[in-house]
Amino acid sequence: MWIAKVLLLSMLLLFSLLLISIVGCNLWIELQTQDRLYSDVNTIPTKKIALLLGTVKRLRHGKINSYFTYRIDAAVQLYKAGKVEHILASGSNHTMYYNEPIDMKKALIEKGIPAHAITLDYAGFRTLDSVVRCKEIFSQDSDIIIVSQPFHNKRALFISDFYNIQAIGFNAKDVPLRYDIKTPIREYLARFKAVLDLYILKTQPKFLGDKVKINFSNSN
């Protein structure tokens, strides 16, 4: 009987420690990044490049993903306001039938962004990959505006800080909780995972490869 009680207490203790760690990681990321987020294109400083973080274009039932649409709109807003010279669209391309960067490029061009002002990163499999590759592959470690929803921008900025990348975030329109509550919940776990990846596991991008030069000469 006492063994069962010890096991139960041990499990409760471990669960409590895990919960405290998850909450602590979220607070850490919130406090460290909250003063570098912008939602008004008129107040955000002008930078050289926008790092547009990818997501799936269509949901399982075929409907356009609002997160995707709002991120595209935010990147277009930055470019047309003259706040960035170039857009680096980074996303996953893990099968021949799934290509976030190409979908982003098509959407950007449809909104009036010239093709020469867009560079694609096909190996942005995770936020960590997109941020690190921006520095290591595309040689951009300053003058960067990260474009995504607020919750995502905070995690991306946290990763940027770890790698000494000077960046700020421009918030795409968020999706109301009544339409999507799963993503904000997953974000709590994603932030905990980000801290583990950076400080404990020392996780590296899945793929790096050769350097790619971004041509800014024809932008804007």
N, C-alpha and C positions, 0 to 999 in steps of 0.2 A: 504493500500500500504506500509506504513512504517513498519507494522508488518512483511510483507514478506521480506523486506530488512533486518530487524533485524535478522530474522530467517536465511536468506542466509548468512549474515555476521557471525553469530554464527556457522553455519555449516562449513564455510570456516576456521574459527579460530580453531575449533575442529579438522578439517582435518589437518591443518598446525601443530598443536601441536602433533597429532598422528604421522605425518610424521617425525617431528623433533625427537620425542621419539624413533621411529624405527631406524633412522639413528644414533642417539646417542648411543643406545644399541649396535648396530653393531660395532661402533668405539670403544666403551668400551671393548668389547670382543676381538676385533682385537689387541688393544694395550696391553691388559693385558696378552695375551697368545702367541703372535707371536715369542717370544724369546725361547719358549720351544717346538718348532716343528722341527722335523728332517726328512729328506728325503733320507739321505745316511746311510745305515746300518753300514758303517765303522766308522762313526763319532758319532753315538748315544751311550750314556753311557749304560753299562750293568745294567740291573735291574732284579728283581726276577720274575715278572709275566707280561704277556701281556693281557690287557683287550681288547678283540676283539669285536667290536660293530656290532650287527647283522643288516641284511637287507634281503629283499626277494631275494630268489635265482633265480626265474624265473619271467619274466614280463608277462603281461596279454596275449600277443600273443605267449607265450611259449619260447621266447628267453632267454638265460641266462643273468642275470643282471650283467653288467660290474662292478658296484659298489661292488657287492658280490665277484666276481672273483678277483678283485684287492685287496680287503681286505684280502682274504684268502692268496693270494700270498705274501702280506706284512708280515702277521703273520708267514708264513712258512720261509720267509727270515730271520726274527728276530731269530727264534728258531734254524735254521740250522747254523746261524752265531754265536751261543752261547750267544746271547744278552739277552735271557730270558730262565728261567728254565721251565716255565709252561704257558699254554694258558687258560684263562678263557673266553669262548665263551658265550656272553650274548645276548639274543634276545627274540623275542616274540614267545609264544606258546599258542595263544588264542583259537585255535580250534584243533581238532584231525587231521585235514588235513593240518594244517599250523604249521610248527615247524622249526624256524630259527636255534636254537641251534643244532638240530640233523643234519640239512643240512650242517652247518658249520663243525661239527665233521667229517662227512663223507668226505667232501672236504679236510679237513686237513689230514686225514688218507691217502686219495688217493695221497696226495702230500708227504707222507713219515713221517708225525708226528706220534709218537707212541701214542696209546690210553691213556696210563697212564700219559701222559703229557698234557692231555686235561680235563678240568672240564667245565660242562655246567651249565649255569644259564638260567632256563626256564622262568623267570619272568622279563626279561629285556624289558618290554613293551615300554619304552621310554628311551632316553638317560639319563635322570635324574634317572630313576629306575636302569639302569645298573651301573651307577657310585656310587650311594648310596648303592646299594646292595653289590657291591664289598667291601665296608668297613663294613657295618653292618651285612651282612650274611656270607661273605667269609673272613672276618677279614684282609683285605688287604687295608692299608691306606698309604703305602709308597712303594718305589721301583716298581712303576707301569709304564708301557708303554701302552698308549691307542692307538689302531690301528683303523684307519678309513681314509676317505679322509680329506684333510686339513681343509675344511670349517667345517666339523663335529668335527674334533679333537679340534678345537678352542672352540667350545661350550662345549664340554665334559670337557676340561681343566678348563673352567670358572666355571662349576658346581663343579668340584673337588676342586677348590680353596675355594669355599663357605663352603664346608664340611671339610676343612683342610686335604684334601687328596693330598699327594705329588705324582705328576704324570708328565710325559712328553708325547709328542705325536709322533708317527711314521706315516708319511703320506703314505697311499696307493696311487697308481696311480689315478689321477683324470680322470673324463670323460669329453672330450671336449664339450664346449658349443654348438657346432653344432649338437651334438647328444642328448644333454639334457640341456635345459635352464630352465626348470621348477624347478628342484631341487635347484639350486642356488638362485632363486627368493624366493622359500619357506623358504630357510635358513634365509633370512632377517627377516621374520615373526617369525620363530622358535627361533631366538636369542632374539627378543623382548619378546616372550612368556617365554623364560628361565629366563629373568630378573624379569618378573612379578611373575613367579612361586617361585623364590628364595626370593625376597625381599618384595613382596606385598602379594601374595596369600599363601605363606608358604606351597606350595604343597609338599606332601609326596609321596613316592612310592606307587603304587597300592597294592603291596603285599610284606611283609617282610618274616616272618616265622622263622623257626629254623635255628640256625647256621649250616654252612657246613664247614668242615675242608678240606683244600686242601693238598694233600699228595705230597710234593716236593721230597721225598726221592728217587723216581725212575726216576725223570725227568732228561733229558740229560744224 
